[in-house]
Amino acid sequence: MARILAGVPSPIPRLPSSARLPAVLCCCLLAALTLAGCSMFTPASQHEALGKGQASKSASATPSPTPSPKPKHCAKIAPGFSCGMRNRIHAVQRYLRKSGAPGSIAIVLDDRVTGAVYQNANAGVAYPAASTMKLAMMTDILQRANAGEITLTPTDKAEMFQALYTSNDDDANDLWNQFEDGSFLQRIQAFGMNTATFTSSVPNWGFMYCSAEDLDNLMNYVLDKAPASVRNYLVFRLQHVSPIDQQWGVWGAGPENHPGNKDGWELDPPWITNTVGFAGPNQEYTLAIMYNLEGYGDADDVGFNYGINTLTQISSILFQGHQTQQPTAQASAVP
């Protein structure tokens, strides 16, 4: 989600800090994809502490901020969320209806403070996971290294960095070939990824399906249950991704971006854009979106741009309260 998608650069133009909720859509990684196709996220804003003298001067010269007025109307959906967030969820629903978005989209939003969860009708539907599965793979490898089951060399660590920073497929494949096999599927069930499946006879991270609910469970596992060293590494990496091809926390891909088409395994239909990550102070929210355009706009990257814009608008509405300008999408320079 980052991003999510922690794993989410800033998916939207920055507003003054007083007007926005710090967002890091994790995203993660697509193979052309994100993360989804995956771009990742921009770190949440960091504020330096003022010196004592400066703090005293500011306190005497600056009046206390006026609390934001409470919304006059509260959408009758998504119980457990604040009134403001319920209205934003309703605005996302309205945006998707008005846009007439082609294909199928799944959304899961968690408030980790109140425990509230919003899921749309497709939250449990399996979609091509694309590069979002890289986040699951890195979580698995790091946990096994932390437990002393495997040893990571400097080269391995450099490949993990690139797999998360630019969603590099070659580095992800090297790590897969060294450390993973079909047993990966059983291990990620511990992350809550219960509907994840391989779509090829030869297990590979790039040929898997999962649901938005799976990805949201993964992000919450990283934040709540992973060893501290694993959590801290992944949160930092998802907050510091490539500003060139990961800045929107998502990216999309067609079949040509996948590592081969051996023995007839199924390829993702273009375009797929997914994102998973976190947003807000102390990762208050997690967000997972999976969008299968089902072949819409295959020519001239129309689908690629449309998918990125759709995920950007959803994230913007949820975490800044309004739509934003359409991003200028850049296809990943990595295979």
PyMOL commands that set and color helices and strands:
alter all, ss='L'
color gray80, all
select helices_A, chain A and resi 17-19+52-61+83-99+132-146+154-165+169-179+184-191+212-224+228-239+255-257+262-264+281-283+299-320
alter helices_A, ss='H'
color red, helices_A
select strands_A, chain A and resi 23-24+104-111+117-119+126-128+197-198+208-211+251-253+272-279+285-292
alter strands_A, ss='S'
color yellow, strands_A
deselect
rebuild
show_as cartoon
